[in-house]
Amino acid sequence: MELATVWFLLIAVLFTGYFILEGFDFGVGMLLPVLGRDDRERRVLINTIGPVWDGNEVWLLTAGGAMFAAFPEWYATLFSGFYLPLLLILIALILRGVAFEYRHKRPEVAWKRRWDAAITFGSLVPALLWGVAFANIVRGVPLDANHEYVGGLFNLLNPYALLGGLTTTALFVTHGAVFIALKTVGDIRHRARNLATRAGIVTIVLAGAFLTWTLLIRNSPAAIVLAVAAALALAGGVVAAHAGREGWAFTGTALATAFAVATLFTALFPNVMPSTLEAAGTLTVDNAASTPYTLKIMTWVAVIFTPIVLAYQGWTYWVFRKRIGVTHIPD
């Protein structure tokens, strides 16, 4: 296997990890005004992700850095063509991070409500726009022979992409509700579990439509198998949530997210950014890749440091593995 293909797979793995981990972060943020009936309950919800949310975002930084180094043509075309939606994602993530840090700085109710709204907004916008962005990558965008994006904003807001955005939003809401049920005790846990079941049904419908549409655009036997696996994992997660088995439910929604992302990358390969105008404008694993020497150096760096990062993040989750409730929140 060529190193360019290896790095395409590694970037797929990095985005998969990002959507699994940051997915429930986004879900918790979007559910803050829904499940948090008072300030103590909202503090419980925030504390479920408090120790890990910033570490989860490292997966995105690593994926972006890997794309920049391994596929500079892909990175340049993507970040210039998708400038506005990616800028909105960046602003939302910054606002969300600031809100986590500033919410507790003052005791006024109005102060906390404003930052709670910022957390919700900063979670909803990326959840929606990441689905829009990846749907457009798979579908293809207008690229000229120089691999430059020649479309506008409304080219990105097509029905397939909007369906992708709704799908990721619903999936992250379900994933987040299951995570809350897994990490809390008492009334919040039961309400989160019931919400996960209801949201999961909506997600199954949206995800089924989106994955079917994806396979109609670009398909392969492997992509079909992965799409079916995603549907089965999601259905299993919803059934487990309804049965009160939060651990299995979280496993199901996490696997559904992983299989869904794998479906998109498998359907995309060997392209990295198809052109809807002409074949010469399509970016592929080969024509978008860095030099073999660059990829070789990157591979050695990844081999050395990736296990260290994974071990550290795994240790973090282990330390903060226990459930929390309102009784753990001081006045």
C-alpha positions as CSV (number, residue, x, y, z in Angstrom):
1,M,0.0,0.0,0.0
2,E,1.4,3.4,-1.0
3,L,2.0,6.0,1.7
4,A,-0.5,8.4,0.2
5,T,-3.2,5.8,0.6
6,V,-2.0,5.1,4.2
7,W,-2.4,8.8,5.0
8,F,-5.8,9.0,3.4
9,L,-6.8,6.2,5.8
10,L,-5.2,7.9,8.8
11,I,-7.0,11.1,8.1
12,A,-10.2,9.1,7.9
13,V,-9.4,7.6,11.3
14,L,-8.7,11.0,12.8
15,F,-12.0,12.5,11.6
16,T,-13.8,9.3,12.8
17,G,-12.3,9.8,16.3
18,Y,-13.2,13.5,16.2
19,F,-16.8,12.9,15.3
20,I,-17.2,10.1,17.9
21,L,-15.6,12.1,20.7
22,E,-16.6,15.7,19.8
23,G,-20.0,14.4,18.6
24,F,-21.2,13.7,22.2
25,D,-19.6,17.0,23.2
26,F,-21.8,18.8,20.7
27,G,-24.8,16.7,21.7
28,V,-24.4,17.7,25.4
29,G,-24.1,21.4,24.4
30,M,-27.2,21.3,22.2
31,L,-29.2,19.6,25.0
32,L,-28.1,22.0,27.7
33,P,-31.3,24.1,27.5
34,V,-33.4,20.9,27.0
35,L,-32.2,18.7,29.9
36,G,-30.9,21.4,32.2
37,R,-34.0,22.6,34.1
38,D,-32.0,24.7,36.6
39,D,-28.5,25.9,37.1
40,R,-27.3,22.9,39.1
41,E,-28.6,20.5,36.4
42,R,-26.9,22.5,33.7
43,R,-23.7,22.4,35.7
44,V,-24.0,18.6,35.9
45,L,-24.3,18.5,32.1
46,I,-21.3,20.7,31.6
47,N,-19.3,18.7,34.1
48,T,-19.9,15.5,32.2
49,I,-17.7,16.8,29.4
50,G,-15.7,19.4,31.4
51,P,-12.5,17.3,31.7
52,V,-12.5,16.0,28.1
53,W,-14.0,18.5,25.7
54,D,-10.8,20.4,24.9
55,G,-8.8,17.1,24.5
56,N,-11.5,15.9,22.0
57,E,-10.9,18.9,19.8
58,V,-7.2,17.9,19.4
59,W,-8.5,15.2,17.0
60,L,-9.7,18.0,14.6
61,L,-6.4,19.9,14.9
62,T,-4.4,16.7,14.2
63,A,-6.7,15.9,11.2
64,G,-6.3,19.4,9.8
65,G,-2.5,19.3,10.3
66,A,-2.3,15.9,8.7
67,M,-4.3,17.0,5.7
68,F,-2.1,20.1,5.3
69,A,1.1,18.1,5.4
70,A,0.0,14.9,3.5
71,F,-2.4,16.5,1.0
72,P,-1.6,20.2,0.6
73,E,-3.7,20.5,-2.6
74,W,-6.7,19.0,-0.9
75,Y,-6.2,21.3,2.1
76,A,-5.8,24.4,0.0
77,T,-8.8,23.7,-2.2
78,L,-11.0,22.7,0.8
79,F,-10.1,25.6,3.1
80,S,-10.4,28.2,0.3
81,G,-13.6,26.9,-1.3
82,F,-15.3,26.1,2.1
83,Y,-13.9,29.3,3.7
84,L,-17.2,30.7,5.0
85,P,-18.7,27.5,6.6
86,L,-15.3,26.6,8.1
87,L,-14.9,30.1,9.4
88,L,-18.3,29.8,11.1
89,I,-17.3,26.5,12.6
90,L,-14.1,28.1,13.9
91,I,-16.0,31.1,15.4
92,A,-18.5,28.7,17.0
93,L,-15.8,26.5,18.5
94,I,-14.0,29.6,19.9
95,L,-17.2,31.0,21.4
96,R,-18.0,27.6,22.9
97,G,-14.6,27.2,24.5
98,V,-14.8,30.8,26.0
99,A,-18.3,30.0,27.3
100,F,-17.1,27.0,29.2
101,E,-14.4,29.1,30.9
102,Y,-16.4,32.2,31.6
103,R,-19.7,30.8,32.6
104,H,-18.8,30.5,36.3
105,K,-16.9,33.8,36.6
106,R,-20.0,35.7,37.9
107,P,-23.0,34.6,39.9
108,E,-25.7,36.6,38.0
109,V,-28.4,34.4,36.3
110,A,-28.4,36.6,33.2
111,W,-24.6,36.2,32.9
112,K,-24.8,32.4,33.0
113,R,-27.8,32.3,30.6
114,R,-25.8,34.2,28.0
115,W,-22.9,31.8,28.2
116,D,-25.3,28.8,28.2
117,A,-26.7,30.2,24.9
118,A,-23.2,30.5,23.6
119,I,-22.5,26.8,24.5
120,T,-25.6,25.7,22.7
121,F,-24.9,27.9,19.6
122,G,-21.3,26.8,19.6
123,S,-22.3,23.2,19.6
124,L,-25.2,23.4,17.1
125,V,-23.3,25.3,14.3
126,P,-20.4,22.8,14.0
127,A,-22.7,19.8,14.3
128,L,-24.8,21.1,11.3
129,L,-22.0,22.5,9.2
130,W,-19.6,19.5,9.4
131,G,-22.4,17.4,7.9
132,V,-22.9,20.0,5.1
133,A,-19.1,20.1,4.5
134,F,-18.5,16.4,4.3
135,A,-21.6,15.8,2.2
136,N,-20.3,18.3,-0.4
137,I,-16.9,16.7,-0.4
138,V,-18.5,13.4,-1.3
139,R,-20.9,14.8,-3.8
140,G,-18.4,16.9,-5.5
141,V,-18.0,20.7,-6.0
142,P,-17.2,22.9,-9.0
143,L,-13.4,22.8,-9.4
144,D,-11.6,24.0,-12.5
145,A,-8.6,22.4,-14.1
146,N,-6.3,24.2,-11.6
147,H,-8.2,22.5,-8.8
148,E,-9.7,25.9,-7.6
149,Y,-13.2,26.2,-6.3
150,V,-15.3,28.3,-8.7
151,G,-18.7,28.1,-7.0
152,G,-20.4,30.2,-4.4
153,L,-22.0,29.7,-1.0
154,F,-25.3,28.5,-2.5
155,N,-23.5,25.7,-4.3
156,L,-22.7,24.2,-0.9
157,L,-26.3,24.6,0.3
158,N,-27.8,21.9,-1.9
159,P,-30.5,19.4,-0.7
160,Y,-28.1,16.5,-0.3
161,A,-25.7,18.6,1.8
162,L,-28.5,20.1,3.9
163,L,-29.7,16.5,4.6
164,G,-26.1,15.7,5.6
165,G,-26.1,18.6,8.1
166,L,-29.5,17.5,9.6
167,T,-28.2,13.9,9.9
168,T,-25.0,14.8,11.8
169,T,-27.0,17.2,14.0
170,A,-29.6,14.5,14.9
171,L,-26.8,11.9,15.3
172,F,-24.9,14.0,17.7
173,V,-28.0,14.9,19.7
174,T,-28.7,11.2,20.1
175,H,-25.0,10.4,20.9
176,G,-24.9,13.2,23.4
177,A,-28.2,12.1,25.1
178,V,-26.8,8.6,25.5
179,F,-23.5,10.0,26.9
180,I,-25.4,12.0,29.4
181,A,-27.4,9.0,30.5
182,L,-24.2,7.1,30.8
183,K,-22.5,9.7,32.9
184,T,-25.2,10.9,35.3
185,V,-27.5,9.6,38.0
186,G,-31.0,10.4,39.1
187,D,-33.7,12.2,37.1
188,I,-31.3,13.6,34.5
189,R,-30.2,10.1,33.6
190,H,-33.8,9.0,33.0
191,R,-34.8,12.0,31.0
192,A,-31.6,11.8,28.9
193,R,-32.3,8.1,28.2
194,N,-35.9,8.8,27.1
195,L,-34.8,11.6,24.9
196,A,-32.1,9.4,23.3
197,T,-34.8,6.9,22.3
198,R,-37.0,9.6,20.7
199,A,-34.1,11.4,19.0
200,G,-32.7,8.1,17.9
201,I,-35.8,7.3,15.9
202,V,-35.5,10.6,14.0
203,T,-31.8,10.0,13.5
204,I,-32.5,6.5,12.0
205,V,-34.8,8.0,9.4
206,L,-32.5,10.9,8.5
207,A,-29.3,8.7,8.5
208,G,-31.1,6.0,6.4
209,A,-32.1,8.6,3.8
210,F,-28.7,10.3,3.7
211,L,-26.7,7.1,3.4
212,T,-29.0,5.8,0.7
213,W,-28.6,9.0,-1.2
214,T,-24.8,8.8,-0.7
215,L,-24.7,5.3,-2.2
216,L,-26.7,6.5,-5.2
217,I,-24.1,9.2,-5.8
218,R,-21.0,7.1,-5.2
219,N,-21.0,3.5,-4.2
220,S,-18.8,0.4,-3.9
221,P,-19.4,-3.0,-2.2
222,A,-17.4,-1.9,0.8
223,A,-19.3,1.4,1.2
224,I,-22.6,-0.5,1.0
225,V,-21.5,-2.9,3.8
226,L,-20.3,0.0,6.0
227,A,-23.6,1.8,5.4
228,V,-25.6,-1.2,6.5
229,A,-23.3,-1.6,9.5
230,A,-23.9,2.0,10.5
231,A,-27.7,1.5,10.3
232,L,-27.6,-1.7,12.3
233,A,-25.3,-0.1,15.0
234,L,-27.6,3.0,15.3
235,A,-30.7,0.8,15.6
236,G,-29.0,-1.3,18.2
237,G,-27.9,1.7,20.1
238,V,-31.5,3.1,20.2
239,V,-32.9,-0.3,21.3
240,A,-30.2,-0.5,24.1
241,A,-31.1,3.0,25.2
242,H,-34.8,2.1,25.4
243,A,-33.8,-0.9,27.5
244,G,-31.7,1.2,29.9
245,R,-28.4,-0.3,28.8
246,E,-26.5,3.0,28.5
247,G,-23.1,1.3,27.9
248,W,-24.3,-0.7,25.0
249,A,-26.3,2.3,23.7
250,F,-23.2,4.5,23.7
251,T,-21.2,1.7,21.9
252,G,-24.0,1.5,19.3
253,T,-24.1,5.3,18.6
254,A,-20.3,5.5,18.6
255,L,-20.0,2.6,16.1
256,A,-22.8,4.1,14.0
257,T,-20.8,7.3,13.8
258,A,-17.6,5.4,12.9
259,F,-19.3,3.3,10.2
260,A,-21.0,6.4,8.8
261,V,-17.7,8.3,8.5
262,A,-16.1,5.2,7.0
263,T,-18.9,5.0,4.5
264,L,-18.2,8.5,3.3
265,F,-14.5,8.1,3.0
266,T,-14.8,4.7,1.3
267,A,-17.3,6.1,-1.2
268,L,-15.0,9.0,-1.8
269,F,-11.8,7.0,-2.4
270,P,-9.6,7.3,-4.5
271,N,-10.8,10.9,-4.9
272,V,-10.3,13.4,-2.1
273,M,-12.4,16.1,-3.7
274,P,-14.3,15.4,-6.9
275,S,-15.1,18.1,-9.4
276,T,-18.6,18.4,-10.9
277,L,-17.2,20.4,-13.9
278,E,-14.5,18.3,-15.4
279,A,-12.5,15.2,-14.6
280,A,-9.3,17.2,-14.8
281,G,-10.4,19.3,-11.8
282,T,-10.9,16.3,-9.5
283,L,-8.4,15.9,-6.7
284,T,-7.3,12.4,-6.0
285,V,-5.1,10.6,-3.5
286,D,-2.2,10.7,-6.0
287,N,-2.4,14.2,-7.5
288,A,-3.1,15.9,-4.1
289,A,-0.4,14.2,-2.1
290,S,2.9,15.5,-0.8
291,T,6.3,14.1,-1.9
292,P,7.1,10.5,-0.9
293,Y,9.9,11.8,1.4
294,T,7.5,14.1,3.3
295,L,5.0,11.2,3.7
296,K,7.8,8.9,5.0
297,I,8.9,11.4,7.7
298,M,5.3,12.0,8.7
299,T,4.7,8.2,9.0
300,W,7.6,7.8,11.4
301,V,6.4,10.8,13.5
302,A,2.9,9.3,13.7
303,V,4.2,5.8,14.6
304,I,6.2,7.3,17.6
305,F,3.7,9.9,19.0
306,T,0.2,8.5,18.2
307,P,0.4,5.7,20.9
308,I,1.5,8.3,23.5
309,V,-1.4,10.6,22.7
310,L,-3.9,7.8,22.7
311,A,-2.6,6.4,26.0
312,Y,-2.9,9.9,27.6
313,Q,-6.4,10.5,26.4
314,G,-7.5,7.0,27.4
315,W,-6.1,7.6,30.9
316,T,-8.1,10.9,31.1
317,Y,-11.3,9.1,30.4
318,W,-10.5,6.5,32.9
319,V,-9.8,9.0,35.7
320,F,-13.1,10.8,35.0
321,R,-15.2,7.7,34.4
322,K,-17.6,7.9,37.3
323,R,-21.2,9.2,37.1
324,I,-22.2,12.5,38.6
325,G,-25.5,14.1,39.7
326,V,-26.9,17.2,41.3
327,T,-25.8,16.0,44.7
328,H,-22.2,16.4,43.6
329,I,-22.7,20.0,42.7
330,P,-22.2,22.5,45.6
331,D,-24.4,25.5,46.0
